[in-house]
Amino acid sequence: MGKSRSYEIIEYRNKIINAILDSPKLVKLLGYENTDNIEEEIPWKCVYPHEFVPETITETKRFINFEIGATIDSNNNVFKNITVYFYVMCHKDVIKYQEKGVNYLWYDKVVCELDNIFNNTEVIGIGKTMSFVDNFPYNPQQKFKGRLLRFTVKDFNNGLKYGK
């Protein structure tokens, strides 16, 4: 008897966090340019493996959060589609990001890097590639602004990796 098939979602979350931590550009955009402990400093502080919106705002921060959805093929009892949602947001007081003398919206720079990392790649190790599908404004609360991204893997069907 093996692990439940849903255990794969846990593995995908870890692969996504690792891809974010492996990106020097994203690490820098999150404000951790020169650190040896990014594995301890970034997850659960500014990168969450679920949708996260701070309730009590005690400091201005920037966040990259994500969630994973999957559908089941009822005929074969396997995952059919995987969707990864990224919730990129920052406090309105730190929305401006300057690089080489040019001003940007911080979350637009993050979106570009997420696109580079995840679009048409096999980062989470399933299907042929992930495809960047949507990029919408995201305003989770009055003081935070950002973007909501959606990536899909439509050709995923690996059988019962962890099933019984």
Disulfide bonds with the S-S distance in Angstrom:
none
